[in-house]
Amino acid sequence: MSHTTVPTRNQALLRWVDEVAAVTRPDAVHWCDGSAEEYDALAQILIEAGAFEKLSDAKRPNSYLAL
């Protein structure tokens, strides 16, 4: 889940992200946008990893058990 669009023009922030990425060498850098789609995608990744368990939508909509 990696966006190619960078949501900032703040050059100091962009340099800092580049510096940290150069040291940590992540597979990807993801810029959070706070959208519902992003929330759902991140929750799904955590479910697949076994860290989240989706609770009943009838009783607890949009809720997860974090393990």
PDB file of N, CA, C, O and CB in Angstrom:
ATOM      1  N   MET A   1       0.843  -1.171   0.000  1.00  0.00           N
ATOM      2  CA  MET A   1       0.000   0.000   0.000  1.00  0.00           C
ATOM      3  C   MET A   1       0.888   1.234   0.000  1.00  0.00           C
ATOM      4  O   MET A   1       1.264   1.736   1.059  1.00  0.00           O
ATOM      5  CB  MET A   1      -0.959  -0.002   1.213  1.00  0.00           C
ATOM      6  N   SER A   2       1.210   1.703  -1.141  1.00  0.00           N
ATOM      7  CA  SER A   2       2.102   2.845  -1.237  1.00  0.00           C
ATOM      8  C   SER A   2       1.535   3.843  -2.235  1.00  0.00           C
ATOM      9  O   SER A   2       1.159   3.490  -3.353  1.00  0.00           O
ATOM     10  CB  SER A   2       3.524   2.403  -1.647  1.00  0.00           C
ATOM     11  N   HIS A   3       1.485   5.090  -1.806  1.00  0.00           N
ATOM     12  CA  HIS A   3       0.987   6.143  -2.686  1.00  0.00           C
ATOM     13  C   HIS A   3       2.169   6.817  -3.375  1.00  0.00           C
ATOM     14  O   HIS A   3       3.229   6.995  -2.774  1.00  0.00           O
ATOM     15  CB  HIS A   3       0.143   7.183  -1.891  1.00  0.00           C
ATOM     16  N   THR A   4       1.983   7.186  -4.623  1.00  0.00           N
ATOM     17  CA  THR A   4       3.022   7.929  -5.315  1.00  0.00           C
ATOM     18  C   THR A   4       2.829   9.428  -5.125  1.00  0.00           C
ATOM     19  O   THR A   4       3.758  10.202  -5.356  1.00  0.00           O
ATOM     20  CB  THR A   4       3.030   7.577  -6.803  1.00  0.00           C
ATOM     21  N   THR A   5       1.641   9.849  -4.707  1.00  0.00           N
ATOM     22  CA  THR A   5       1.359  11.259  -4.484  1.00  0.00           C
ATOM     23  C   THR A   5       1.804  11.651  -3.078  1.00  0.00           C
ATOM     24  O   THR A   5       1.389  11.042  -2.092  1.00  0.00           O
ATOM     25  CB  THR A   5      -0.146  11.559  -4.687  1.00  0.00           C
ATOM     26  N   VAL A   6       2.639  12.661  -2.998  1.00  0.00           N
ATOM     27  CA  VAL A   6       3.117  13.160  -1.705  1.00  0.00           C
ATOM     28  C   VAL A   6       2.228  14.338  -1.317  1.00  0.00           C
ATOM     29  O   VAL A   6       2.120  15.303  -2.074  1.00  0.00           O
ATOM     30  CB  VAL A   6       4.644  13.584  -1.766  1.00  0.00           C
ATOM     31  N   PRO A   7       1.583  14.271  -0.134  1.00  0.00           N
ATOM     32  CA  PRO A   7       0.602  15.294   0.232  1.00  0.00           C
ATOM     33  C   PRO A   7       1.185  16.553   0.874  1.00  0.00           C
ATOM     34  O   PRO A   7       0.493  17.242   1.623  1.00  0.00           O
ATOM     35  CB  PRO A   7      -0.385  14.703   1.160  1.00  0.00           C
ATOM     36  N   THR A   8       2.435  16.855   0.591  1.00  0.00           N
ATOM     37  CA  THR A   8       3.031  18.046   1.188  1.00  0.00           C
ATOM     38  C   THR A   8       4.066  18.649   0.242  1.00  0.00           C
ATOM     39  O   THR A   8       4.640  17.964  -0.605  1.00  0.00           O
ATOM     40  CB  THR A   8       3.676  17.708   2.549  1.00  0.00           C
ATOM     41  N   ARG A   9       4.280  19.918   0.408  1.00  0.00           N
ATOM     42  CA  ARG A   9       5.364  20.606  -0.305  1.00  0.00           C
ATOM     43  C   ARG A   9       6.444  21.046   0.671  1.00  0.00           C
ATOM     44  O   ARG A   9       7.397  21.724   0.287  1.00  0.00           O
ATOM     45  CB  ARG A   9       4.823  21.824  -1.081  1.00  0.00           C
ATOM     46  N   ASN A  10       6.293  20.656   1.935  1.00  0.00           N
ATOM     47  CA  ASN A  10       7.239  21.024   2.985  1.00  0.00           C
ATOM     48  C   ASN A  10       8.582  20.330   2.708  1.00  0.00           C
ATOM     49  O   ASN A  10       8.738  19.130   2.930  1.00  0.00           O
ATOM     50  CB  ASN A  10       6.685  20.634   4.400  1.00  0.00           C
ATOM     51  N   GLN A  11       9.529  21.110   2.226  1.00  0.00           N
ATOM     52  CA  GLN A  11      10.819  20.538   1.813  1.00  0.00           C
ATOM     53  C   GLN A  11      11.601  19.935   2.975  1.00  0.00           C
ATOM     54  O   GLN A  11      12.299  18.937   2.798  1.00  0.00           O
ATOM     55  CB  GLN A  11      11.660  21.600   1.143  1.00  0.00           C
ATOM     56  N   ALA A  12      11.491  20.531   4.158  1.00  0.00           N
ATOM     57  CA  ALA A  12      12.187  19.985   5.330  1.00  0.00           C
ATOM     58  C   ALA A  12      11.618  18.611   5.673  1.00  0.00           C
ATOM     59  O   ALA A  12      12.373  17.690   5.983  1.00  0.00           O
ATOM     60  CB  ALA A  12      12.061  20.944   6.549  1.00  0.00           C
ATOM     61  N   LEU A  13      10.309  18.466   5.621  1.00  0.00           N
ATOM     62  CA  LEU A  13       9.675  17.181   5.897  1.00  0.00           C
ATOM     63  C   LEU A  13      10.059  16.151   4.844  1.00  0.00           C
ATOM     64  O   LEU A  13      10.375  15.010   5.181  1.00  0.00           O
ATOM     65  CB  LEU A  13       8.153  17.334   5.956  1.00  0.00           C
ATOM     66  N   LEU A  14      10.035  16.535   3.589  1.00  0.00           N
ATOM     67  CA  LEU A  14      10.407  15.613   2.510  1.00  0.00           C
ATOM     68  C   LEU A  14      11.854  15.150   2.652  1.00  0.00           C
ATOM     69  O   LEU A  14      12.149  13.970   2.461  1.00  0.00           O
ATOM     70  CB  LEU A  14      10.204  16.281   1.142  1.00  0.00           C
ATOM     71  N   ARG A  15      12.763  16.074   2.988  1.00  0.00           N
ATOM     72  CA  ARG A  15      14.169  15.696   3.204  1.00  0.00           C
ATOM     73  C   ARG A  15      14.297  14.724   4.367  1.00  0.00           C
ATOM     74  O   ARG A  15      15.035  13.742   4.287  1.00  0.00           O
ATOM     75  CB  ARG A  15      15.032  16.944   3.466  1.00  0.00           C
ATOM     76  N   TRP A  16      13.566  15.007   5.463  1.00  0.00           N
ATOM     77  CA  TRP A  16      13.625  14.148   6.636  1.00  0.00           C
ATOM     78  C   TRP A  16      13.127  12.736   6.308  1.00  0.00           C
ATOM     79  O   TRP A  16      13.750  11.751   6.702  1.00  0.00           O
ATOM     80  CB  TRP A  16      12.799  14.752   7.777  1.00  0.00           C
ATOM     81  N   VAL A  17      12.012  12.640   5.591  1.00  0.00           N
ATOM     82  CA  VAL A  17      11.482  11.327   5.204  1.00  0.00           C
ATOM     83  C   VAL A  17      12.502  10.600   4.330  1.00  0.00           C
ATOM     84  O   VAL A  17      12.727   9.404   4.515  1.00  0.00           O
ATOM     85  CB  VAL A  17      10.125  11.474   4.452  1.00  0.00           C
ATOM     86  N   ASP A  18      13.115  11.298   3.390  1.00  0.00           N
ATOM     87  CA  ASP A  18      14.143  10.685   2.543  1.00  0.00           C
ATOM     88  C   ASP A  18      15.331  10.198   3.370  1.00  0.00           C
ATOM     89  O   ASP A  18      15.855   9.112   3.127  1.00  0.00           O
ATOM     90  CB  ASP A  18      14.621  11.682   1.480  1.00  0.00           C
ATOM     91  N   GLU A  19      15.753  10.999   4.345  1.00  0.00           N
ATOM     92  CA  GLU A  19      16.891  10.617   5.199  1.00  0.00           C
ATOM     93  C   GLU A  19      16.573   9.378   6.021  1.00  0.00           C
ATOM     94  O   GLU A  19      17.386   8.457   6.104  1.00  0.00           O
ATOM     95  CB  GLU A  19      17.276  11.773   6.133  1.00  0.00           C
ATOM     96  N   VAL A  20      15.394   9.353   6.627  1.00  0.00           N
ATOM     97  CA  VAL A  20      15.003   8.204   7.444  1.00  0.00           C
ATOM     98  C   VAL A  20      14.845   6.962   6.565  1.00  0.00           C
ATOM     99  O   VAL A  20      15.258   5.870   6.955  1.00  0.00           O
ATOM    100  CB  VAL A  20      13.687   8.499   8.207  1.00  0.00           C
ATOM    101  N   ALA A  21      14.259   7.122   5.398  1.00  0.00           N
ATOM    102  CA  ALA A  21      14.093   5.992   4.488  1.00  0.00           C
ATOM    103  C   ALA A  21      15.443   5.455   4.024  1.00  0.00           C
ATOM    104  O   ALA A  21      15.597   4.247   3.844  1.00  0.00           O
ATOM    105  CB  ALA A  21      13.247   6.400   3.280  1.00  0.00           C
ATOM    106  N   ALA A  22      16.414   6.328   3.830  1.00  0.00           N
ATOM    107  CA  ALA A  22      17.744   5.881   3.417  1.00  0.00           C
ATOM    108  C   ALA A  22      18.407   5.039   4.502  1.00  0.00           C
ATOM    109  O   ALA A  22      19.138   4.094   4.202  1.00  0.00           O
ATOM    110  CB  ALA A  22      18.627   7.083   3.077  1.00  0.00           C
ATOM    111  N   VAL A  23      18.150   5.381   5.758  1.00  0.00           N
ATOM    112  CA  VAL A  23      18.745   4.636   6.875  1.00  0.00           C
ATOM    113  C   VAL A  23      17.986   3.339   7.140  1.00  0.00           C
ATOM    114  O   VAL A  23      18.597   2.291   7.351  1.00  0.00           O
ATOM    115  CB  VAL A  23      18.763   5.501   8.145  1.00  0.00           C
ATOM    116  N   THR A  24      16.660   3.409   7.130  1.00  0.00           N
ATOM    117  CA  THR A  24      15.840   2.249   7.509  1.00  0.00           C
ATOM    118  C   THR A  24      15.539   1.319   6.338  1.00  0.00           C
ATOM    119  O   THR A  24      15.198   0.154   6.542  1.00  0.00           O
ATOM    120  CB  THR A  24      14.541   2.719   8.116  1.00  0.00           C
ATOM    121  N   ARG A  25      15.662   1.825   5.118  1.00  0.00           N
ATOM    122  CA  ARG A  25      15.448   1.063   3.888  1.00  0.00           C
ATOM    123  C   ARG A  25      14.126   0.286   3.876  1.00  0.00           C
ATOM    124  O   ARG A  25      14.131  -0.937   3.734  1.00  0.00           O
ATOM    125  CB  ARG A  25      16.593   0.105   3.686  1.00  0.00           C
ATOM    126  N   PRO A  26      13.002   0.982   4.024  1.00  0.00           N
ATOM    127  CA  PRO A  26      11.698   0.309   4.001  1.00  0.00           C
ATOM    128  C   PRO A  26      11.368  -0.183   2.591  1.00  0.00           C
ATOM    129  O   PRO A  26      11.921   0.306   1.606  1.00  0.00           O
ATOM    130  CB  PRO A  26      10.590   1.260   4.504  1.00  0.00           C
ATOM    131  N   ASP A  27      10.467  -1.149   2.510  1.00  0.00           N
ATOM    132  CA  ASP A  27      10.001  -1.606   1.195  1.00  0.00           C
ATOM    133  C   ASP A  27       9.224  -0.509   0.488  1.00  0.00           C
ATOM    134  O   ASP A  27       9.238  -0.416  -0.740  1.00  0.00           O
ATOM    135  CB  ASP A  27       9.127  -2.862   1.335  1.00  0.00           C
ATOM    136  N   ALA A  28       8.545   0.324   1.272  1.00  0.00           N
ATOM    137  CA  ALA A  28       7.746   1.411   0.707  1.00  0.00           C
ATOM    138  C   ALA A  28       7.533   2.479   1.772  1.00  0.00           C
ATOM    139  O   ALA A  28       7.653   2.213   2.967  1.00  0.00           O
ATOM    140  CB  ALA A  28       6.380   0.886   0.174  1.00  0.00           C
ATOM    141  N   VAL A  29       7.221   3.674   1.329  1.00  0.00           N
ATOM    142  CA  VAL A  29       6.833   4.769   2.220  1.00  0.00           C
ATOM    143  C   VAL A  29       5.370   5.056   1.914  1.00  0.00           C
ATOM    144  O   VAL A  29       4.998   5.262   0.759  1.00  0.00           O
ATOM    145  CB  VAL A  29       7.747   6.064   2.023  1.00  0.00           C
ATOM    146  N   HIS A  30       4.549   5.068   2.947  1.00  0.00           N
ATOM    147  CA  HIS A  30       3.119   5.330   2.784  1.00  0.00           C
ATOM    148  C   HIS A  30       2.771   6.647   3.453  1.00  0.00           C
ATOM    149  O   HIS A  30       3.012   6.830   4.647  1.00  0.00           O
ATOM    150  CB  HIS A  30       2.268   4.177   3.374  1.00  0.00           C
ATOM    151  N   TRP A  31       2.207   7.557   2.687  1.00  0.00           N
ATOM    152  CA  TRP A  31       1.751   8.837   3.234  1.00  0.00           C
ATOM    153  C   TRP A  31       0.284   8.678   3.606  1.00  0.00           C
ATOM    154  O   TRP A  31      -0.557   8.436   2.740  1.00  0.00           O
ATOM    155  CB  TRP A  31       1.957  10.018   2.206  1.00  0.00           C
ATOM    156  N   CYS A  32      -0.024   8.811   4.882  1.00  0.00           N
ATOM    157  CA  CYS A  32      -1.395   8.638   5.367  1.00  0.00           C
ATOM    158  C   CYS A  32      -2.283   9.786   4.899  1.00  0.00           C
ATOM    159  O   CYS A  32      -1.892  10.953   4.930  1.00  0.00           O
ATOM    160  CB  CYS A  32      -1.416   8.544   6.901  1.00  0.00           C
ATOM    161  N   ASP A  33      -3.503   9.419   4.460  1.00  0.00           N
ATOM    162  CA  ASP A  33      -4.442  10.447   4.026  1.00  0.00           C
ATOM    163  C   ASP A  33      -5.688  10.497   4.905  1.00  0.00           C
ATOM    164  O   ASP A  33      -6.505  11.407   4.761  1.00  0.00           O
ATOM    165  CB  ASP A  33      -4.840  10.207   2.586  1.00  0.00           C
ATOM    166  N   GLY A  34      -5.845   9.537   5.808  1.00  0.00           N
ATOM    167  CA  GLY A  34      -6.966   9.554   6.734  1.00  0.00           C
ATOM    168  C   GLY A  34      -8.300   9.155   6.129  1.00  0.00           C
ATOM    169  O   GLY A  34      -9.343   9.351   6.752  1.00  0.00           O
ATOM    170  N   SER A  35      -8.285   8.602   4.933  1.00  0.00           N
ATOM    171  CA  SER A  35      -9.533   8.241   4.266  1.00  0.00           C
ATOM    172  C   SER A  35     -10.101   6.934   4.810  1.00  0.00           C
ATOM    173  O   SER A  35      -9.390   6.144   5.430  1.00  0.00           O
ATOM    174  CB  SER A  35      -9.313   8.126   2.763  1.00  0.00           C
ATOM    175  N   ALA A  36     -11.384   6.723   4.567  1.00  0.00           N
ATOM    176  CA  ALA A  36     -12.033   5.466   4.951  1.00  0.00           C
ATOM    177  C   ALA A  36     -11.404   4.294   4.202  1.00  0.00           C
ATOM    178  O   ALA A  36     -11.263   3.203   4.753  1.00  0.00           O
ATOM    179  CB  ALA A  36     -13.552   5.529   4.671  1.00  0.00           C
ATOM    180  N   GLU A  37     -11.030   4.521   2.954  1.00  0.00           N
ATOM    181  CA  GLU A  37     -10.395   3.464   2.161  1.00  0.00           C
ATOM    182  C   GLU A  37      -9.064   3.051   2.779  1.00  0.00           C
ATOM    183  O   GLU A  37      -8.741   1.865   2.838  1.00  0.00           O
ATOM    184  CB  GLU A  37     -10.182   3.932   0.709  1.00  0.00           C
ATOM    185  N   GLU A  38      -8.302   4.025   3.233  1.00  0.00           N
ATOM    186  CA  GLU A  38      -7.024   3.736   3.872  1.00  0.00           C
ATOM    187  C   GLU A  38      -7.251   2.952   5.164  1.00  0.00           C
ATOM    188  O   GLU A  38      -6.555   1.970   5.422  1.00  0.00           O
ATOM    189  CB  GLU A  38      -6.249   5.043   4.159  1.00  0.00           C
ATOM    190  N   TYR A  39      -8.209   3.375   5.968  1.00  0.00           N
ATOM    191  CA  TYR A  39      -8.539   2.690   7.218  1.00  0.00           C
ATOM    192  C   TYR A  39      -8.884   1.221   6.943  1.00  0.00           C
ATOM    193  O   TYR A  39      -8.371   0.320   7.605  1.00  0.00           O
ATOM    194  CB  TYR A  39      -9.720   3.398   7.931  1.00  0.00           C
ATOM    195  N   ASP A  40      -9.753   0.998   5.965  1.00  0.00           N
ATOM    196  CA  ASP A  40     -10.174  -0.365   5.635  1.00  0.00           C
ATOM    197  C   ASP A  40      -8.999  -1.209   5.146  1.00  0.00           C
ATOM    198  O   ASP A  40      -8.874  -2.377   5.516  1.00  0.00           O
ATOM    199  CB  ASP A  40     -11.275  -0.336   4.571  1.00  0.00           C
ATOM    200  N   ALA A  41      -8.145  -0.625   4.322  1.00  0.00           N
ATOM    201  CA  ALA A  41      -6.991  -1.367   3.788  1.00  0.00           C
ATOM    202  C   ALA A  41      -6.003  -1.723   4.901  1.00  0.00           C
ATOM    203  O   ALA A  41      -5.494  -2.843   4.942  1.00  0.00           O
ATOM    204  CB  ALA A  41      -6.278  -0.539   2.696  1.00  0.00           C
ATOM    205  N   LEU A  42      -5.731  -0.775   5.802  1.00  0.00           N
ATOM    206  CA  LEU A  42      -4.813  -1.056   6.905  1.00  0.00           C
ATOM    207  C   LEU A  42      -5.399  -2.092   7.860  1.00  0.00           C
ATOM    208  O   LEU A  42      -4.678  -2.964   8.343  1.00  0.00           O
ATOM    209  CB  LEU A  42      -4.485   0.231   7.666  1.00  0.00           C
ATOM    210  N   ALA A  43      -6.695  -2.005   8.135  1.00  0.00           N
ATOM    211  CA  ALA A  43      -7.347  -2.992   8.993  1.00  0.00           C
ATOM    212  C   ALA A  43      -7.263  -4.377   8.358  1.00  0.00           C
ATOM    213  O   ALA A  43      -7.022  -5.367   9.049  1.00  0.00           O
ATOM    214  CB  ALA A  43      -8.821  -2.605   9.250  1.00  0.00           C
ATOM    215  N   GLN A  44      -7.461  -4.448   7.047  1.00  0.00           N
ATOM    216  CA  GLN A  44      -7.389  -5.730   6.351  1.00  0.00           C
ATOM    217  C   GLN A  44      -5.980  -6.326   6.425  1.00  0.00           C
ATOM    218  O   GLN A  44      -5.829  -7.535   6.600  1.00  0.00           O
ATOM    219  CB  GLN A  44      -7.812  -5.561   4.889  1.00  0.00           C
ATOM    220  N   ILE A  45      -4.973  -5.503   6.297  1.00  0.00           N
ATOM    221  CA  ILE A  45      -3.587  -5.973   6.427  1.00  0.00           C
ATOM    222  C   ILE A  45      -3.369  -6.564   7.820  1.00  0.00           C
ATOM    223  O   ILE A  45      -2.744  -7.615   7.959  1.00  0.00           O
ATOM    224  CB  ILE A  45      -2.581  -4.811   6.164  1.00  0.00           C
ATOM    225  N   LEU A  46      -3.883  -5.889   8.847  1.00  0.00           N
ATOM    226  CA  LEU A  46      -3.726  -6.374  10.216  1.00  0.00           C
ATOM    227  C   LEU A  46      -4.524  -7.648  10.474  1.00  0.00           C
ATOM    228  O   LEU A  46      -4.084  -8.510  11.235  1.00  0.00           O
ATOM    229  CB  LEU A  46      -4.148  -5.300  11.197  1.00  0.00           C
ATOM    230  N   ILE A  47      -5.683  -7.773   9.854  1.00  0.00           N
ATOM    231  CA  ILE A  47      -6.468  -9.016   9.952  1.00  0.00           C
ATOM    232  C   ILE A  47      -5.674 -10.166   9.338  1.00  0.00           C
ATOM    233  O   ILE A  47      -5.544 -11.231   9.941  1.00  0.00           O
ATOM    234  CB  ILE A  47      -7.852  -8.866   9.239  1.00  0.00           C
ATOM    235  N   GLU A  48      -5.146  -9.944   8.137  1.00  0.00           N
ATOM    236  CA  GLU A  48      -4.394 -10.990   7.446  1.00  0.00           C
ATOM    237  C   GLU A  48      -3.125 -11.377   8.197  1.00  0.00           C
ATOM    238  O   GLU A  48      -2.673 -12.518   8.104  1.00  0.00           O
ATOM    239  CB  GLU A  48      -4.039 -10.534   6.044  1.00  0.00           C
ATOM    240  N   ALA A  49      -2.553 -10.441   8.936  1.00  0.00           N
ATOM    241  CA  ALA A  49      -1.345 -10.717   9.716  1.00  0.00           C
ATOM    242  C   ALA A  49      -1.671 -11.400  11.049  1.00  0.00           C
ATOM    243  O   ALA A  49      -0.771 -11.852  11.757  1.00  0.00           O
ATOM    244  CB  ALA A  49      -0.580  -9.418   9.972  1.00  0.00           C
ATOM    245  N   GLY A  50      -2.960 -11.470  11.383  1.00  0.00           N
ATOM    246  CA  GLY A  50      -3.356 -12.093  12.633  1.00  0.00           C
ATOM    247  C   GLY A  50      -3.327 -11.164  13.835  1.00  0.00           C
ATOM    248  O   GLY A  50      -3.489 -11.612  14.970  1.00  0.00           O
ATOM    249  N   ALA A  51      -3.123  -9.889  13.601  1.00  0.00           N
ATOM    250  CA  ALA A  51      -3.060  -8.917  14.694  1.00  0.00           C
ATOM    251  C   ALA A  51      -4.429  -8.326  15.028  1.00  0.00           C
ATOM    252  O   ALA A  51      -4.630  -7.837  16.140  1.00  0.00           O
ATOM    253  CB  ALA A  51      -2.098  -7.801  14.337  1.00  0.00           C
ATOM    254  N   PHE A  52      -5.358  -8.364  14.099  1.00  0.00           N
ATOM    255  CA  PHE A  52      -6.716  -7.862  14.285  1.00  0.00           C
ATOM    256  C   PHE A  52      -7.703  -8.988  14.044  1.00  0.00           C
ATOM    257  O   PHE A  52      -7.480  -9.865  13.210  1.00  0.00           O
ATOM    258  CB  PHE A  52      -7.006  -6.670  13.342  1.00  0.00           C
ATOM    259  N   GLU A  53      -8.803  -8.947  14.793  1.00  0.00           N
ATOM    260  CA  GLU A  53      -9.939  -9.830  14.526  1.00  0.00           C
ATOM    261  C   GLU A  53     -11.165  -8.943  14.452  1.00  0.00           C
ATOM    262  O   GLU A  53     -11.456  -8.199  15.389  1.00  0.00           O
ATOM    263  CB  GLU A  53     -10.097 -10.953  15.633  1.00  0.00           C
ATOM    264  N   LYS A  54     -11.893  -9.017  13.335  1.00  0.00           N
ATOM    265  CA  LYS A  54     -13.070  -8.166  13.155  1.00  0.00           C
ATOM    266  C   LYS A  54     -14.180  -8.625  14.080  1.00  0.00           C
ATOM    267  O   LYS A  54     -14.479  -9.816  14.162  1.00  0.00           O
ATOM    268  CB  LYS A  54     -13.549  -8.186  11.685  1.00  0.00           C
ATOM    269  N   LEU A  55     -14.793  -7.672  14.780  1.00  0.00           N
ATOM    270  CA  LEU A  55     -15.903  -7.966  15.667  1.00  0.00           C
ATOM    271  C   LEU A  55     -17.216  -7.861  14.892  1.00  0.00           C
ATOM    272  O   LEU A  55     -17.240  -7.374  13.762  1.00  0.00           O
ATOM    273  CB  LEU A  55     -15.902  -7.009  16.882  1.00  0.00           C
ATOM    274  N   SER A  56     -18.285  -8.311  15.495  1.00  0.00           N
ATOM    275  CA  SER A  56     -19.601  -8.306  14.865  1.00  0.00           C
ATOM    276  C   SER A  56     -20.018  -6.886  14.487  1.00  0.00           C
ATOM    277  O   SER A  56     -20.037  -5.990  15.331  1.00  0.00           O
ATOM    278  CB  SER A  56     -20.644  -8.934  15.800  1.00  0.00           C
ATOM    279  N   ASP A  57     -20.352  -6.691  13.207  1.00  0.00           N
ATOM    280  CA  ASP A  57     -20.819  -5.367  12.762  1.00  0.00           C
ATOM    281  C   ASP A  57     -22.143  -4.998  13.419  1.00  0.00           C
ATOM    282  O   ASP A  57     -22.416  -3.819  13.644  1.00  0.00           O
ATOM    283  CB  ASP A  57     -20.970  -5.335  11.234  1.00  0.00           C
ATOM    284  N   ALA A  58     -22.980  -6.010  13.731  1.00  0.00           N
ATOM    285  CA  ALA A  58     -24.272  -5.740  14.357  1.00  0.00           C
ATOM    286  C   ALA A  58     -24.081  -5.172  15.766  1.00  0.00           C
ATOM    287  O   ALA A  58     -24.821  -4.282  16.186  1.00  0.00           O
ATOM    288  CB  ALA A  58     -25.123  -7.023  14.409  1.00  0.00           C
ATOM    289  N   LYS A  59     -23.090  -5.689  16.489  1.00  0.00           N
ATOM    290  CA  LYS A  59     -22.869  -5.245  17.854  1.00  0.00           C
ATOM    291  C   LYS A  59     -21.822  -4.140  17.966  1.00  0.00           C
ATOM    292  O   LYS A  59     -21.969  -3.215  18.765  1.00  0.00           O
ATOM    293  CB  LYS A  59     -22.459  -6.409  18.699  1.00  0.00           C
ATOM    294  N   ARG A  60     -20.770  -4.241  17.165  1.00  0.00           N
ATOM    295  CA  ARG A  60     -19.642  -3.316  17.231  1.00  0.00           C
ATOM    296  C   ARG A  60     -19.179  -2.928  15.826  1.00  0.00           C
ATOM    297  O   ARG A  60     -18.155  -3.420  15.352  1.00  0.00           O
ATOM    298  CB  ARG A  60     -18.480  -3.942  18.022  1.00  0.00           C
ATOM    299  N   PRO A  61     -19.929  -2.048  15.162  1.00  0.00           N
ATOM    300  CA  PRO A  61     -19.547  -1.681  13.783  1.00  0.00           C
ATOM    301  C   PRO A  61     -18.161  -1.047  13.735  1.00  0.00           C
ATOM    302  O   PRO A  61     -17.799  -0.241  14.592  1.00  0.00           O
ATOM    303  CB  PRO A  61     -20.579  -0.713  13.179  1.00  0.00           C
ATOM    304  N   ASN A  62     -17.393  -1.429  12.712  1.00  0.00           N
ATOM    305  CA  ASN A  62     -16.040  -0.906  12.488  1.00  0.00           C
ATOM    306  C   ASN A  62     -15.107  -1.123  13.680  1.00  0.00           C
ATOM    307  O   ASN A  62     -14.227  -0.305  13.945  1.00  0.00           O
ATOM    308  CB  ASN A  62     -16.111   0.571  12.172  1.00  0.00           C
ATOM    309  N   SER A  63     -15.309  -2.241  14.401  1.00  0.00           N
ATOM    310  CA  SER A  63     -14.482  -2.513  15.573  1.00  0.00           C
ATOM    311  C   SER A  63     -13.686  -3.796  15.391  1.00  0.00           C
ATOM    312  O   SER A  63     -14.103  -4.725  14.700  1.00  0.00           O
ATOM    313  CB  SER A  63     -15.349  -2.605  16.829  1.00  0.00           C
ATOM    314  N   TYR A  64     -12.530  -3.812  16.034  1.00  0.00           N
ATOM    315  CA  TYR A  64     -11.616  -4.947  15.925  1.00  0.00           C
ATOM    316  C   TYR A  64     -11.042  -5.280  17.291  1.00  0.00           C
ATOM    317  O   TYR A  64     -10.901  -4.414  18.154  1.00  0.00           O
ATOM    318  CB  TYR A  64     -10.482  -4.648  14.923  1.00  0.00           C
ATOM    319  N   LEU A  65     -10.711  -6.565  17.470  1.00  0.00           N
ATOM    320  CA  LEU A  65      -9.960  -7.007  18.629  1.00  0.00           C
ATOM    321  C   LEU A  65      -8.495  -7.021  18.208  1.00  0.00           C
ATOM    322  O   LEU A  65      -8.126  -7.721  17.264  1.00  0.00           O
ATOM    323  CB  LEU A  65     -10.444  -8.424  19.144  1.00  0.00           C
ATOM    324  N   ALA A  66      -7.666  -6.257  18.899  1.00  0.00           N
ATOM    325  CA  ALA A  66      -6.242  -6.215  18.582  1.00  0.00           C
ATOM    326  C   ALA A  66      -5.514  -7.217  19.462  1.00  0.00           C
ATOM    327  O   ALA A  66      -5.583  -7.153  20.689  1.00  0.00           O
ATOM    328  CB  ALA A  66      -5.663  -4.786  18.776  1.00  0.00           C
ATOM    329  N   LEU A  67      -4.817  -8.140  18.818  1.00  0.00           N
ATOM    330  CA  LEU A  67      -4.103  -9.200  19.539  1.00  0.00           C
ATOM    331  C   LEU A  67      -2.613  -8.973  19.482  1.00  0.00           C
ATOM    332  O   LEU A  67      -1.848  -9.763  20.034  1.00  0.00           O
ATOM    333  CB  LEU A  67      -4.442 -10.573  18.965  1.00  0.00           C
TER     334      LEU A  67
END
